[in-house]
Amino acid sequence: MPALSLIGNALLAYGPALVLFASFFLHHASLGLLALASAFFALCALLISASLWLLVPGRAELAATASVGQPDPTRPLVPAMLTLVIAVVVQEAVRGVFWLLIRKAEGGILLASESPRSPLHRARLAGAAGYGWALLVALLSHLQPLIESAGPGMRVSPSCRAVPDVFVGSVATVLGFAHQMAWTVVLFHALFLGVPVPGAASGMGGGAAVAAAGSGVLVNRPVLVAYVVVSHLVVSFSSLLQSPSMPGSCAYPLIVSLMLLAVSSVLVVGCVRMSVKKSS
């Protein structure tokens, strides 16, 4: 692959992460450390998923199919779907454990924060956690294919013969990065509902504050948690829509991802606005 194409695909996949780091996390050391801790928990989640994958029936056939690069229509879908379910459930469970640790240490985080009284305090915590998690997943999923594409020649996508495979992967990576950040913000917002900020005025209880901030989906914890898990499953399952026997099918997962990302973006904006409203 030409050097310019390699640089372009690298910037497409990791450009937003670099911009966020340079414009925000580089100037907020405490949030940078939180992002680093989140990346560690994401790595733990992936390692747990990989260990549980050894228990999936039919994993040998699934691994053999994946290694060929051009799966046939009879590929083992059940082991693939079971693998994705395990990966998603483990990731969201570990993400919830990481929130619990943040909740326990929130008082200390406030002491180290540059703006402890900011109404965006918890939104920043969620954003930092989402950034570290998303960056680790993006690096592990696409960095090796990106490096391999630096060699001579260019491998095309099996399901889109006119498109380089690394380009499709770069688009999927940047969308996955945005999804991971959005899921973290929405999940943390849901789990923080009714939980008062340490040191905040106690004139209004947690439940009353939530009621005063608004009603609807943004104050419904089970709905928000279910959305995170279900949307994560849908995005993961959409990767199974690609098939060499269906020309242009490489676009199907990207379309599904874009549609769900639009919904997640609306929820993220609503969560941030609600955080500001509760603190005002």
C-alpha positions as CSV (number, residue, x, y, z in Angstrom):
1,M,0.0,0.0,0.0
2,P,1.3,3.5,-0.8
3,A,2.5,5.5,2.2
4,L,-0.1,8.2,1.7
5,S,-2.9,5.6,1.8
6,L,-1.5,4.1,4.9
7,I,-1.3,7.5,6.6
8,G,-4.8,8.3,5.5
9,N,-6.3,5.1,6.9
10,A,-4.4,5.5,10.1
11,L,-5.8,9.1,10.5
12,L,-9.3,7.9,9.6
13,A,-9.1,5.2,12.3
14,Y,-7.3,7.0,15.1
15,G,-7.5,10.7,14.1
16,P,-10.5,11.5,16.5
17,A,-8.7,9.8,19.4
18,L,-5.6,11.9,18.7
19,V,-7.5,15.1,18.5
20,L,-9.3,14.4,21.8
21,F,-6.1,13.5,23.5
22,A,-4.3,16.7,22.3
23,S,-7.2,19.1,22.9
24,F,-8.5,17.8,26.2
25,F,-6.7,14.9,28.0
26,L,-3.3,16.4,27.5
27,H,-4.4,19.3,29.8
28,H,-6.3,17.3,32.4
29,A,-3.9,14.8,34.1
30,S,-6.5,13.3,36.4
31,L,-8.8,12.5,33.6
32,G,-5.9,11.1,31.6
33,L,-5.1,8.7,34.5
34,L,-8.8,7.7,34.6
35,A,-8.7,6.9,30.9
36,L,-5.6,4.8,31.4
37,A,-7.3,2.9,34.2
38,S,-10.3,2.4,32.0
39,A,-8.1,1.0,29.2
40,F,-6.7,-1.5,31.7
41,F,-10.2,-2.7,32.6
42,A,-11.1,-3.0,28.9
43,L,-8.0,-5.2,28.4
44,C,-9.2,-7.3,31.4
45,A,-12.6,-7.7,29.8
46,L,-11.1,-8.8,26.5
47,L,-8.8,-11.3,28.2
48,I,-11.8,-12.7,30.1
49,S,-13.8,-13.0,26.9
50,A,-10.9,-14.7,25.2
51,S,-10.6,-17.2,28.1
52,L,-14.4,-17.9,27.9
53,W,-14.1,-18.4,24.2
54,L,-12.3,-21.6,24.8
55,L,-15.5,-23.0,26.2
56,V,-17.6,-22.2,23.1
57,P,-18.7,-25.4,21.3
58,G,-17.6,-25.4,17.6
59,R,-14.8,-22.9,18.2
60,A,-12.3,-24.9,16.1
61,E,-14.6,-24.7,13.0
62,L,-15.1,-21.0,13.7
63,A,-11.4,-20.3,14.0
64,A,-10.7,-22.3,10.8
65,T,-13.4,-20.4,8.9
66,A,-12.0,-17.1,10.1
67,S,-8.5,-17.9,9.1
68,V,-9.5,-18.5,5.5
69,G,-10.6,-14.9,5.0
70,Q,-13.4,-15.8,2.6
71,P,-16.1,-17.7,4.7
72,D,-18.6,-19.8,2.8
73,P,-22.4,-19.6,3.4
74,T,-22.3,-22.7,5.7
75,R,-20.0,-20.9,8.2
76,P,-20.9,-21.8,11.8
77,L,-23.1,-18.9,12.8
78,V,-24.1,-20.2,16.2
79,P,-20.6,-20.3,17.6
80,A,-19.9,-16.9,16.2
81,M,-23.1,-15.4,17.7
82,L,-22.3,-17.1,21.1
83,T,-18.8,-15.7,21.0
84,L,-20.2,-12.2,20.4
85,V,-22.7,-12.5,23.2
86,I,-20.0,-13.6,25.6
87,A,-17.8,-10.7,24.5
88,V,-20.5,-8.1,24.9
89,V,-21.9,-9.3,28.2
90,V,-18.4,-9.5,29.7
91,Q,-17.5,-6.0,28.4
92,E,-20.6,-4.4,29.9
93,A,-20.2,-6.3,33.2
94,V,-16.6,-5.1,33.6
95,R,-17.6,-1.6,32.5
96,G,-20.2,-1.7,35.3
97,V,-17.5,-2.9,37.8
98,F,-15.3,0.0,36.7
99,W,-18.1,2.4,37.4
100,L,-18.5,0.9,40.8
101,L,-14.9,1.6,41.6
102,I,-15.2,5.2,40.3
103,R,-18.3,5.6,42.5
104,K,-16.3,4.4,45.6
105,A,-13.4,6.7,44.8
106,E,-15.4,9.7,43.6
107,G,-14.5,11.7,46.7
108,G,-10.8,11.3,46.1
109,I,-11.3,12.1,42.4
110,L,-13.0,15.3,43.3
111,L,-10.1,16.4,45.4
112,A,-7.7,15.9,42.5
113,S,-10.1,17.5,40.0
114,E,-9.3,20.9,38.5
115,S,-13.0,21.8,38.6
116,P,-14.7,19.8,41.4
117,R,-17.8,21.9,41.4
118,S,-18.3,21.8,37.6
119,P,-21.8,20.6,36.6
120,L,-20.1,18.5,34.0
121,H,-18.0,16.6,36.6
122,R,-19.6,13.2,36.1
123,A,-20.0,13.7,32.4
124,R,-16.2,14.2,32.2
125,L,-15.6,11.1,34.3
126,A,-17.7,9.1,31.9
127,G,-16.1,10.7,28.9
128,A,-12.6,9.9,30.2
129,A,-13.5,6.3,31.0
130,G,-15.1,5.9,27.6
131,Y,-12.1,7.3,25.9
132,G,-9.6,4.9,27.5
133,W,-11.9,2.0,26.9
134,A,-12.6,2.9,23.2
135,L,-8.9,3.6,22.5
136,L,-7.8,0.2,23.8
137,V,-10.4,-1.7,21.8
138,A,-9.6,0.3,18.7
139,L,-5.9,-0.3,19.0
140,L,-6.3,-4.1,19.5
141,S,-8.8,-4.5,16.8
142,H,-7.2,-2.6,13.9
143,L,-3.6,-1.8,14.6
144,Q,-2.2,-5.1,13.4
145,P,-4.2,-5.1,10.1
146,L,-3.1,-1.5,9.6
147,I,0.6,-2.4,10.0
148,E,0.2,-5.4,7.8
149,S,-1.2,-3.2,5.0
150,A,2.1,-1.3,4.8
151,G,3.5,-4.1,2.8
152,P,3.5,-4.4,-1.0
153,G,0.1,-4.8,-2.7
154,M,-3.4,-4.1,-1.4
155,R,-5.9,-6.7,-0.1
156,V,-9.5,-5.9,-1.2
157,S,-12.5,-6.6,1.0
158,P,-13.9,-10.1,0.3
159,S,-17.5,-8.6,0.3
160,C,-16.6,-5.4,-1.6
161,R,-14.1,-6.2,-4.3
162,A,-13.5,-2.5,-5.3
163,V,-12.7,-1.3,-1.7
164,P,-9.5,-2.0,0.2
165,D,-10.0,-4.2,3.2
166,V,-8.0,-1.8,5.5
167,F,-10.3,1.1,4.5
168,V,-13.4,-0.8,5.6
169,G,-11.6,-1.7,8.8
170,S,-10.6,1.9,9.4
171,V,-14.2,3.1,9.0
172,A,-15.4,0.4,11.3
173,T,-12.7,1.3,13.9
174,V,-13.6,5.0,14.1
175,L,-17.3,4.1,14.4
176,G,-16.5,1.5,17.1
177,F,-14.5,4.1,18.9
178,A,-17.4,6.5,19.0
179,H,-19.8,3.7,20.1
180,Q,-17.6,2.7,23.0
181,M,-17.4,6.3,24.3
182,A,-21.2,6.7,23.9
183,W,-22.0,3.5,25.6
184,T,-19.8,4.4,28.6
185,V,-21.4,7.8,28.9
186,V,-24.9,6.5,28.7
187,L,-24.2,3.6,31.1
188,F,-22.5,5.8,33.7
189,H,-25.3,8.3,33.5
190,A,-27.8,5.5,34.1
191,L,-25.8,4.1,37.1
192,F,-25.3,7.5,38.6
193,L,-29.1,8.2,38.6
194,G,-30.1,9.0,42.2
195,V,-26.5,8.9,43.5
196,P,-25.6,12.2,45.1
197,V,-22.2,13.8,44.4
198,P,-19.9,13.5,47.5
199,G,-19.8,16.8,49.3
200,A,-22.8,18.2,47.5
201,A,-25.6,20.1,49.3
202,S,-28.0,17.7,50.8
203,G,-31.1,19.9,50.5
204,M,-32.4,17.6,47.7
205,G,-32.2,13.9,47.9
206,G,-31.0,11.8,45.0
207,G,-34.4,10.7,43.9
208,A,-35.9,14.2,44.1
209,A,-33.0,15.5,42.1
210,V,-33.7,13.0,39.4
211,A,-37.3,13.9,39.4
212,A,-36.6,17.6,39.2
213,A,-34.2,17.1,36.3
214,G,-36.8,15.7,34.0
215,S,-38.7,12.5,33.0
216,G,-38.7,10.0,30.3
217,V,-35.9,7.7,29.0
218,L,-33.0,9.7,30.5
219,V,-34.2,8.9,34.0
220,N,-35.1,5.3,33.4
221,R,-32.1,3.3,34.5
222,P,-33.3,-0.2,33.3
223,V,-34.1,1.2,29.8
224,L,-30.7,3.0,29.4
225,V,-28.8,-0.1,30.6
226,A,-30.8,-2.3,28.3
227,Y,-30.1,0.1,25.4
228,V,-26.4,-0.1,26.0
229,V,-26.4,-3.9,26.0
230,V,-28.8,-4.4,23.1
231,S,-27.2,-1.8,20.9
232,H,-23.8,-3.3,21.6
233,L,-25.1,-6.7,20.6
234,V,-26.7,-5.3,17.4
235,V,-23.5,-3.6,16.3
236,S,-21.6,-6.8,17.0
237,F,-24.0,-9.1,15.2
238,S,-24.1,-6.7,12.2
239,S,-20.5,-7.8,11.4
240,L,-22.0,-11.2,10.5
241,L,-23.9,-9.7,7.6
242,Q,-20.7,-9.6,5.4
243,S,-20.4,-12.4,2.9
244,P,-18.4,-12.9,-0.3
245,S,-21.5,-14.1,-2.0
246,M,-23.3,-10.8,-1.3
247,P,-21.4,-8.0,-3.2
248,G,-21.4,-4.7,-1.3
249,S,-22.3,-6.4,2.0
250,C,-19.3,-4.8,3.7
251,A,-21.5,-1.6,3.9
252,Y,-24.3,-3.3,5.9
253,P,-22.5,-3.3,9.3
254,L,-21.4,0.3,8.7
255,I,-24.9,1.4,7.9
256,V,-26.3,-0.3,11.1
257,S,-23.5,1.2,13.1
258,L,-24.2,4.7,11.8
259,M,-27.9,4.4,12.6
260,L,-27.3,3.3,16.1
261,L,-24.6,5.9,16.6
262,A,-27.1,8.6,15.7
263,V,-29.4,7.3,18.5
264,S,-26.5,7.1,20.9
265,S,-25.4,10.6,20.1
266,V,-28.9,12.0,21.0
267,L,-28.8,10.1,24.3
268,V,-25.3,11.4,25.1
269,V,-26.4,15.0,24.5
270,G,-29.5,14.4,26.6
271,C,-27.4,12.9,29.4
272,V,-25.0,15.8,29.5
273,R,-27.8,18.4,29.5
274,M,-29.5,16.5,32.3
275,S,-26.3,16.6,34.3
276,V,-26.1,20.3,33.9
277,K,-29.7,20.8,34.8
278,K,-29.4,18.7,38.0
279,S,-26.5,20.8,39.1
280,S,-28.0,24.2,38.4
